[in-house]
Amino acid sequence: MQLLGGWQLHRGDQPVTVALRQQRLIAALALYGRQPRTFLAGLLWPDRPEHQAFGNLRESVFVVNRNLPKLLVPTLHSLDLAERARIDVRDIRAQASRVEEQTGPDLPQSMLDSVLEAELLPGWYEDWVIAEQERWQRWRLSVLERLARQFLLQGKIEPAVEAARAATTIDPLRESAQRLLLQGYLAEGNQAEALRAYQSFRIKLRQEFGVDPSPTTADLVSSLLMD
């Protein structure tokens, strides 16, 4: 199951067509895991009376069970997805956790491809989805910063810049990400780009908060500013 970059569901190699209402139910279970039916009804149909929300949930469960048998694991009061269901968001997070447990803080370079442009359910605007999108972006931002820092220490400048640039795209006002981007540009000898990035960041900070970058950040380009 793919939630990053857009909804997709495959059975083996074959894509499966799922109606929007059932997509929401399956996505909620993919993101939240096993949940009470009362929670799911309120989450997916918050503007409906309780009896109608439960009716919608029962209908969606029936349709999923009919079209995708054994995908759901129902009990009297709760729902979950089958353990065999592969979900991209869970797989990426699990990979990062395994690396931390087995080999310490370093993440594999392949992780960069997994999180670089990984938007969660783009085009979905329900409140619960937006909350999960924000949570995913925070996690993704922390991973991108870790990767940028790690690549800089390893002398892998190009992927370091790529990771840092992606982090600043997620949060243009996050100073730690901006510092990593400046360090990457300077490490590859791209002083002009470092200066442009710093000046752009300084303008944004002044416009939003009326402050300048911290001395730690300014020191990275202080010699360039004096030229």
C-alpha positions in Angstrom: 0.0 0.0 0.0 1.3 3.4 -1.0 0.4 6.5 0.9 3.4 8.6 -0.1 3.1 10.6 -3.3 -0.6 9.6 -3.6 -2.9 6.7 -2.7 -2.2 3.4 -4.4 -3.1 -0.2 -3.4 -1.7 -3.3 -5.1 -2.5 -6.9 -4.8 0.7 -8.5 -5.9 1.7 -6.6 -9.0 -1.8 -5.6 -9.9 -3.3 -2.2 -8.9 -6.6 -2.3 -7.1 -9.4 0.2 -7.6 -10.9 1.4 -4.3 -13.7 3.9 -3.8 -12.8 7.1 -1.9 -14.8 6.3 1.2 -13.0 3.0 1.5 -9.7 4.6 0.8 -10.2 6.8 3.8 -10.9 3.8 6.1 -7.9 1.8 4.9 -5.6 4.8 5.1 -6.8 5.6 8.7 -6.0 2.0 9.7 -2.6 2.2 7.9 -1.7 5.3 9.9 -3.3 4.6 13.3 -3.2 0.8 13.5 -6.0 -1.0 15.3 -8.6 1.3 16.5 -12.1 1.1 18.1 -15.0 1.4 15.7 -16.3 4.4 17.7 -13.0 6.2 17.0 -13.0 5.4 13.3 -16.6 6.5 12.8 -16.0 9.8 14.5 -12.7 10.3 12.7 -14.0 9.7 9.2 -17.4 11.3 9.5 -17.1 14.0 12.2 -19.9 16.1 10.8 -22.5 13.2 10.8 -24.8 12.1 13.6 -23.4 9.1 15.5 -25.9 6.6 14.1 -25.1 7.8 10.5 -21.4 7.7 11.1 -21.7 4.1 12.3 -23.8 3.2 9.3 -21.2 4.6 7.0 -18.5 2.7 8.7 -20.5 -0.6 8.6 -21.1 0.0 4.9 -17.4 0.7 4.2 -16.3 -2.4 6.1 -18.8 -4.5 4.1 -17.5 -3.1 0.8 -13.8 -3.7 1.8 -14.5 -7.2 3.0 -16.3 -8.0 -0.2 -13.8 -6.5 -2.6 -10.6 -7.1 -0.6 -11.2 -10.2 1.5 -8.8 -10.7 4.5 -7.4 -7.1 4.3 -9.3 -6.1 7.4 -9.0 -7.8 10.8 -12.4 -7.0 12.5 -13.4 -7.7 16.0 -16.7 -6.8 17.6 -15.5 -3.4 18.7 -12.3 -2.7 16.6 -10.7 -2.8 13.2 -7.2 -3.3 12.0 -5.3 -4.2 8.8 -3.9 -7.7 8.2 -0.3 -8.1 9.3 0.6 -9.1 5.7 -0.4 -5.7 4.4 2.8 -3.7 3.4 2.5 0.0 4.0 5.2 2.3 2.7 5.1 4.8 5.6 5.5 2.0 8.2 8.3 0.4 6.1 10.4 3.6 6.0 10.0 4.3 9.7 10.8 0.6 10.5 13.9 0.8 8.4 15.2 3.8 10.2 14.4 2.2 13.6 16.3 -1.0 12.6 19.3 0.9 11.5 19.4 2.8 14.8 19.1 -0.4 16.8 21.7 -2.4 14.8 24.4 0.0 13.6 24.0 3.3 15.6 23.1 6.7 14.4 24.1 6.4 10.7 21.3 5.9 8.1 21.9 4.3 4.7 22.2 6.7 1.8 19.2 4.9 0.2 17.1 6.5 2.9 17.5 9.8 1.2 15.5 8.6 -1.8 12.8 7.3 0.5 12.2 10.7 2.2 13.3 13.2 -0.4 10.0 14.0 -2.0 7.7 11.8 0.1 4.5 13.7 0.6 1.9 11.9 2.6 -1.5 11.6 0.9 -1.2 14.8 -1.2 -4.6 16.3 -2.1 -6.3 14.9 1.0 -7.6 17.8 3.2 -9.5 16.2 6.1 -8.5 17.4 9.5 -7.1 14.0 10.6 -5.1 13.7 7.4 -3.6 17.2 7.8 -2.6 16.3 11.4 -0.8 13.1 10.1 0.8 15.0 7.2 2.2 17.5 9.7 3.5 14.7 12.0 5.1 12.9 8.9 6.7 16.2 7.8 8.3 16.6 11.3 9.7 13.1 11.2 10.8 13.5 7.6 12.5 16.8 8.5 14.4 15.3 11.3 15.6 12.4 9.1 16.7 14.8 6.3 18.7 16.8 8.8 20.3 13.7 10.2 21.2 12.6 6.7 22.7 16.0 5.8 24.8 16.0 9.0 25.9 12.5 8.4 26.9 13.0 4.8 28.8 16.1 5.7 30.9 14.2 8.2 31.4 11.5 5.6 32.5 13.9 3.0 29.5 13.1 0.8 28.8 16.7 -0.1 26.3 16.3 -3.0 23.8 14.2 -1.1 24.3 16.4 2.0 23.3 19.5 0.0 20.3 17.6 -1.5 19.1 16.5 2.0 19.6 19.9 3.5 17.9 21.7 0.6 14.9 19.3 1.0 14.8 20.1 4.7 14.7 23.9 4.1 11.9 23.4 1.6 9.8 21.7 4.3 10.6 24.5 6.8 12.3 27.5 5.3 12.6 29.2 8.8 14.3 26.2 10.5 17.8 27.6 11.2 19.4 24.2 11.9 18.5 23.1 8.3 19.7 26.4 6.9 23.0 25.9 8.6 23.4 22.5 7.1 22.7 23.8 3.7 25.2 26.6 4.1 27.8 24.1 5.3 27.1 22.0 2.3 27.5 24.8 -0.2 30.7 26.0 1.4 32.1 22.4 1.5 31.6 22.1 -2.3 33.2 25.6 -2.8 29.9 27.2 -3.9 30.3 30.5 -2.0 27.9 32.4 -4.2 25.1 30.0 -3.5 25.9 30.0 0.2 25.7 33.8 0.3 22.4 33.8 -1.7 20.9 31.2 0.7 22.0 33.1 3.8 20.7 36.4 2.5 17.4 34.8 1.5 17.1 33.2 4.9 17.9 36.5 6.7 15.2 38.4 4.7 12.6 35.7 5.6 13.5 35.8 9.3 13.2 39.6 9.4 9.9 39.6 7.6 8.4 36.9 9.8 10.0 37.6 13.2 11.9 40.8 13.0 15.2 39.1 13.9 18.5 38.2 12.2 20.0 34.7 12.0 22.0 33.6 15.1 25.7 34.4 15.3 26.4 30.7 14.8 24.8 30.8 11.4 26.1 34.3 10.5 29.7 33.2 11.3 29.5 30.6 8.5 29.4 33.3 5.8 30.9 36.3 7.7 34.0 36.3 5.5 31.8 36.4 2.4 29.7 39.3 3.8 32.9 41.4 4.3 34.1 40.9 0.7 
